[in-house]
């Protein structure tokens, strides 16, 4: 480093001293900087030493921090998946053992005592299976979905309830990419029932505050944002409406009306109960999308052929959300929820009163907190409600208590729209083609035969019974029971015999429909059994059914349970395949990310790390400069007036 010059001629002593001290300070500071670089091994001690390099180092440091976090996520996800796979391997081993037990106890060589002992083995397997379902990894429940802090499988109502979450636990594996790292218990163990799928579209009406994200749209693809082109050929002409900033359907109405007013158009937009209405006083109007867009199409107001008058938009299919008001359902007419209904799970029944519900969430809360371990939720399409049974080993029914609330909501488990092939846990209703299936005997002794050929739903069965009774002139009518579940036969013949149903021609239809029975002679009604209870067809249910069949010495039930267990072995194999594929992806990404981390570390080091050869040279220069400053200063500060004479 060059020595800062000090011109000592014709200047005061104070000026010379001040200039000298400033030079010494500068060279001393530089020496300290070089010392700090050598001591720390870093190219710069503070950003001000080298702003450009410091900026690059900061960017590389931030990138490295993100990469380190992603690498940690991937490594954790890999370990989580490996633990999950190990748990499912244990499940597979237990199912193989249970299937072997079932096979050994269907032959004639096994007696009641042998089967009772085998039932104890299966009971032990059930306990081990629940323990696996509650397995933890680093303090987090593996099969609990996103709610990893809570035990997912608990004892409830005499069975085992899955109370875990049904969502996937996601981890960030790239800057903008997340992947699931688990399988919740409902997927791994089939721990939730098939849904009591809502059979009614609750049809919420539109309001100005309805958000666009809550609309399926006229084409069931949602509502896109973009530009709509209006063209009044004999009016205001062509003008555009940009809906990019629209959040609610009310925003759409306002933006259309504002754009029309600005363009001098007479058209107006308004809402019907389910869509948009575009009114034009006189001019022929076309409504189209900008090239490549689909906004008008999604909003159901596309009119590519000139139209005069009113354009009634298509149904925008508003989805139900938790905050949807009960009064907005049924096209805005609301629902009558004053009547109670019942939910029975196993031997436990809860009476549900929704009369005070204001929103859909109120209804869900009331059902979910009824203490019968069912899960009510909005269905995937957003059109209605579903109810699921959470308890393996128990059956659930949803029935009326004299009103129509469950039917109105579409969640009655056995109703006129129930499909025959889905009854009796999917075994259906066995009908004899071309023959009468059962006979109804009225209280006055008169009879009529019922043929169910072509029947698809329970409603078809009711129609067939009523048509056969009318044709035979017998005063018996069929409908769904107003209390409980089942088909209801009402006798108006006035006789004293028992109203009854008997099978014909080897048909099992009456039995499968719950009608193969006789009423008390004093009664004028016969109420059939519920033919559509809902159970959880899970690994645990199959094992529990096997245990029960062994204790009851029921070989056919043992065979059935064994077959279901064999089916779950295939399911477990598929689950392990999914886990293996995910683990492989995590491992591969982990390897790539580790390589990227190493590369970033090298780049950061190239900016931050000290070049010792260059640093030592700079340090030596700084030392030399300081020494020169001190020597020069000593000479300058010792001068006097005599030095300038002579």
MOPECOR-V125004 format. One record per residue. RES is the residue in one small letter. PSI is psi in degrees with one decimal (* if undefined). Layout:
BEGIN
res->(RES/RES)
psi->(PSI/PSI)
END
This chain:
BEGIN
res->(x/x/x/x/x/x/x/x/x/x/x/x/x/x/x/x/x/x/x/x/x/x/x/x/x/x/x/x/x/x/x/x/x/x/x/x/x/x/x/x/x/x/x/x/x/x/x/x/x/x/x/x/x/x/x/x/x/x/x/x/x/x/x/x/x/x/x/x/x/x/x/x/x/x/x/x/x/x/x/x/x/x/x/x/x/x/x/x/x/x/x/x/x/x/x/x/x/x/x/x/x/x/x/x/x/x/x/x/x/x/x/x/x/x/x/x/x/x/x/x/x/x/x/x/x/x/x/x/x/x/x/x/x/x/x/x/x/x/x/x/x/x/x/x/x/x/x/x/x/x/x/x/x/x/x/x/x/x/x/x/x/x/x/x/x/x/x/x/x/x/x/x/x/x/x/x/x/x/x/x/x/x/x/x/x/x/x/x/x/x/x/x/x/x/x/x/x/x/x/x/x/x/x/x/x/x/x/x/x/x/x/x/x/x/x/x/x/x/x/x/x/x/x/x/x/x/x/x/x/x/x/x/x/x/x/x/x/x/x/x/x/x/x/x/x/x/x/x/x/x/x/x/x/x/x/x/x/x/x/x/x/x/x/x/x/x/x/x/x/x/x/x/x/x/x/x/x/x/x/x/x/x/x/x/x/x/x/x/x/x/x/x/x/x/x/x/x/x/x/x/x/x/x/x/x/x/x/x/x/x/x/x/x/x/x/x/x/x/x/x/x/x/x/x/x/x/x/x/x/x/x/x/x/x/x/x/x/x/x/x/x/x/x/x/x/x/x/x/x/x/x/x/x/x/x/x/x/x/x/x/x/x/x/x/x/x/x/x/x/x/x/x/x/x/x/x/x/x/x/x/x/x/x/x/x/x/x/x/x/x/x/x/x/x/x/x/x/x/x/x/x/x/x/x/x/x/x/x/x/x/x/x/x/x/x/x/x/x/x/x/x/x/x/x/x/x/x/x/x/x/x/x/x/x/x/x/x/x/x/x/x/x/x/x/x/x/x/x/x/x/x/x/x/x/x/x/x/x/x/x/x/x/x/x/x/x/x/x/x/x/x/x/x/x/x/x/x/x/x/x/x/x/x/x/x/x/x/x/x/x/x/x/x/x/x/x/x/x/x/x/x/x/x/x/x/x/x/x/x/x/x/x/x/x/x/x/x/x/x/x/x/x/x/x/x/x/x/x/x/x/x/x/x/x/x/x/x/x/x/x/x/x/x/x/x/x/x/x/x/x/x/x/x/x/x/x/x/x/x/x/x/x/x/x/x/x/x/x/x/x/x/x/x/x/x/x/x/x/x/x/x/x/x/x/x/x/x/x/x/x/x/x/x/x/x/x/x/x/x/x/x/x/x/x/x/x/x/x/x/x/x/x/x/x/x/x/x/x/x/x/x/x/x/x/x/x/x/x/x/x/x/x/x/x/x/x/x/x/x/x/x/x/x/x/x/x)
psi->(137.3/146.5/132.6/124.7/145.2/111.3/107.1/-4.5/136.6/35.6/158.1/161.0/-41.0/-40.3/-42.3/-42.4/-43.2/-45.3/-39.0/-43.7/-40.0/-41.3/-40.9/-41.5/-44.2/-47.9/-33.9/-43.4/-42.5/-39.4/-41.9/-39.6/-45.1/-36.2/-44.1/-40.6/-45.8/-38.4/-40.1/-22.6/9.7/148.4/-24.7/143.4/-36.5/156.6/-30.6/-19.4/-37.9/82.6/-39.9/-49.2/-38.4/-39.9/-43.5/-41.9/-38.3/-42.3/-45.1/-37.5/-42.6/-41.9/-42.9/-37.7/-43.7/-42.7/-39.7/-40.3/-42.7/-41.2/-41.6/-40.4/-45.8/-41.9/-39.8/-43.8/-41.8/-45.4/-40.2/-45.0/-37.9/-41.4/-40.1/-43.4/-39.4/-39.4/-42.6/-27.9/-39.4/-39.2/-45.2/-44.4/-41.2/-38.9/-37.4/-42.2/-43.3/-40.9/-38.5/-41.5/-44.2/-43.8/-38.4/-15.1/19.9/-11.1/171.5/-15.8/-19.3/129.3/179.1/-39.9/-39.4/-41.7/-32.4/-40.4/-39.6/-33.9/-34.9/-36.8/-44.6/-38.3/-39.4/-39.4/-38.5/-45.0/-42.1/-36.5/-41.5/-39.4/-41.4/-40.4/-25.8/21.5/144.5/154.2/116.9/40.6/6.6/134.6/123.9/-42.4/24.1/10.1/-133.8/-18.1/67.5/-3.7/-11.5/144.1/124.2/-28.2/123.9/158.3/133.2/133.7/25.3/2.9/-156.6/121.0/138.8/112.0/12.5/176.3/156.4/2.7/164.3/143.3/117.0/147.7/149.8/120.0/-1.2/174.6/-44.2/29.4/131.7/144.6/148.8/143.6/10.1/176.0/116.4/162.1/-29.9/-30.4/-41.4/-39.4/4.2/47.0/3.0/150.5/165.3/151.7/144.6/88.0/128.7/120.9/2.3/132.5/113.1/-9.7/68.1/139.4/155.6/148.6/166.4/-22.8/2.2/125.0/146.9/-30.6/-15.1/8.4/131.2/-23.5/165.0/-26.7/10.3/29.3/15.0/-179.0/117.2/165.6/151.4/-154.4/133.4/139.2/120.6/141.6/108.6/101.6/-37.8/16.4/-119.4/-9.0/-146.6/130.5/159.8/152.3/118.4/116.9/20.1/-33.9/5.4/134.8/-35.2/165.6/-25.9/-35.7/-39.1/-46.3/-46.9/-41.4/-39.4/-46.7/-38.7/-43.4/-39.3/-43.6/-41.4/-37.1/-5.9/22.1/154.5/-1.6/151.6/147.9/142.3/174.4/139.1/-169.9/-20.6/1.8/-171.0/149.8/126.7/120.1/135.1/129.8/-40.4/-38.5/145.0/136.5/136.4/146.2/117.7/169.2/150.9/154.8/126.6/-6.0/171.2/23.6/-52.1/-38.5/-45.6/-34.4/-2.5/21.4/16.4/125.1/85.7/-19.3/131.2/130.6/137.5/138.3/-132.9/134.2/111.0/111.1/157.4/164.3/126.1/-0.5/66.2/131.2/149.2/140.7/170.9/-33.0/0.8/131.4/144.3/-36.5/-16.3/-13.3/168.5/45.9/21.7/-5.2/-13.7/175.9/144.7/105.2/26.6/-29.1/143.1/160.2/171.6/148.1/123.8/128.9/113.5/-125.1/11.3/128.9/135.9/138.1/126.4/124.0/111.3/13.5/-25.2/0.4/136.0/-37.7/169.3/-37.9/-35.9/-42.0/-46.4/-43.8/-42.2/-43.0/-45.7/-22.9/19.0/-8.8/16.2/13.1/56.1/158.8/110.0/138.1/162.9/134.8/169.1/-33.8/-12.8/17.1/-19.3/-164.6/149.0/150.2/130.4/144.9/131.0/-9.5/113.7/135.2/-6.1/155.1/145.6/142.7/148.0/119.6/161.4/159.0/39.2/-9.7/-154.1/19.8/-48.6/-39.2/-41.8/-40.0/-9.5/23.3/10.1/130.7/-24.9/111.7/178.1/-28.0/0.8/133.2/131.6/-38.0/-15.5/-5.9/163.2/50.2/35.2/-0.6/-16.8/-164.6/122.7/111.7/141.7/112.9/135.9/2.8/158.4/142.6/-32.7/165.3/137.9/126.3/120.3/170.5/-23.0/6.1/-10.8/154.9/162.0/147.4/146.4/126.7/125.2/17.6/129.3/-6.6/134.8/-37.7/169.4/-34.8/-36.7/-36.9/-44.9/-43.0/-40.4/-41.1/-47.6/-37.2/-41.4/-39.1/-42.0/-44.2/-35.0/-8.5/29.2/131.5/63.0/136.1/152.7/140.8/178.5/144.2/141.3/-19.9/128.6/-163.2/151.7/164.1/135.6/122.4/127.6/126.7/125.7/18.8/-22.0/9.0/-178.5/-1.8/176.5/130.7/125.0/165.0/132.7/152.3/152.4/147.7/32.5/14.1/141.7/9.8/-46.4/-41.6/-44.1/-26.1/-1.0/18.5/-4.2/80.1/174.7/142.0/164.5/137.5/-24.8/-12.0/148.7/4.8/147.0/120.1/118.3/165.0/158.5/116.5/7.3/49.9/155.5/123.3/162.4/112.9/73.2/173.3/-44.2/-40.1/-44.4/-42.2/-41.7/-39.3/-37.3/-42.9/-45.8/-43.3/-39.0/-43.1/-31.4/-1.2/40.2/99.4/-36.1/-39.2/-33.7/-43.5/-44.4/-45.1/-39.3/-39.5/-39.6/-38.1/-40.3/-38.2/-36.9/-25.0/-40.5/-39.8/-43.7/-38.8/-40.5/-41.7/-44.1/-32.0/-42.2/-45.3/-40.5/-41.3/-40.8/-42.5/-39.1/-43.1/-42.0/-40.9/-43.7/-44.2/-34.5/-42.3/-45.5/-41.6/-38.6/-38.1/-41.0/-38.2/-44.7/-42.1/-41.7/-38.7/-39.9/-42.9/-42.4/-41.1/-37.0/-24.6/-42.4/-35.9/147.4/137.6/101.0/-35.8/-49.3/-38.8/-40.7/-39.7/-45.1/-36.3/-43.5/-40.5/-41.1/-39.8/-46.9/-43.3/-41.7/-42.9/-43.5/-40.9/-43.7/-42.3/-44.9/-41.6/-38.9/-40.2/-44.7/-43.2/-14.7/-4.1/156.0/-176.1/-31.3/-27.2/-19.4/2.4/145.4/*)
END
